Amino acid sequence: FDGDNQLSIDDLTEAVERITGFNKHGSIRIDRDSAEFVAQV
């Protein structure tokens, strides 16, 4: 996602946020801490 052709925790966290989608108010459904936890696992 950042264009360096390497996966980082930030890239994986962003992927988790994109996968979980948005709620009816247009906000990301998962909070950043939870997304980062999922990315690390």
VOMI-37774 format. One record per residue (C-alpha): x negated, y negated, z negated; residue in three letters; residue number from 0. Coordinates in pm, whole numbers, always signed. Each point is the difference from the previous one (the first is absolute). Layout:
X Y Z Ala NUM
...
end
This chain:
+0 +0 +0 Phe 0
-287 -237 -62 Asp 1
-173 +96 +325 Gly 2
-320 +152 -139 Asp 3
+92 +356 +108 Asn 4
-39 +128 -358 Gln 5
+270 +84 -252 Leu 6
-16 -186 -328 Ser 7
+228 -2 -303 Ile 8
+145 -328 +131 Asp 9
+77 +163 +336 Asp 10
+165 +298 -169 Leu 11
+193 -227 -237 Thr 12
+131 -198 +295 Glu 13
+101 +324 +172 Ala 14
+196 +109 -309 Val 15
+174 -340 -10 Glu 16
+94 +30 +368 Arg 17
+124 +358 -37 Ile 18
+226 -84 -295 Thr 19
+156 -285 +198 Gly 20
+193 -302 -120 Phe 21
+302 -43 -225 Asn 22
+317 -187 +96 Lys 23
-164 -329 -107 His 24
-294 +46 +237 Gly 25
-251 +77 -276 Ser 26
-232 +300 +4 Ile 27
+169 +283 -194 Arg 28
-312 +109 -190 Ile 29
-208 -226 -223 Asp 30
-370 -43 +77 Arg 31
-123 +194 -305 Asp 32
+218 +301 +82 Ser 33
-101 -10 +367 Ala 34
-367 -10 -99 Glu 35
+50 +296 -236 Phe 36
+160 +202 +281 Val 37
-283 -98 +235 Ala 38
-260 +123 -249 Gln 39
+172 +334 -48 Val 40
end
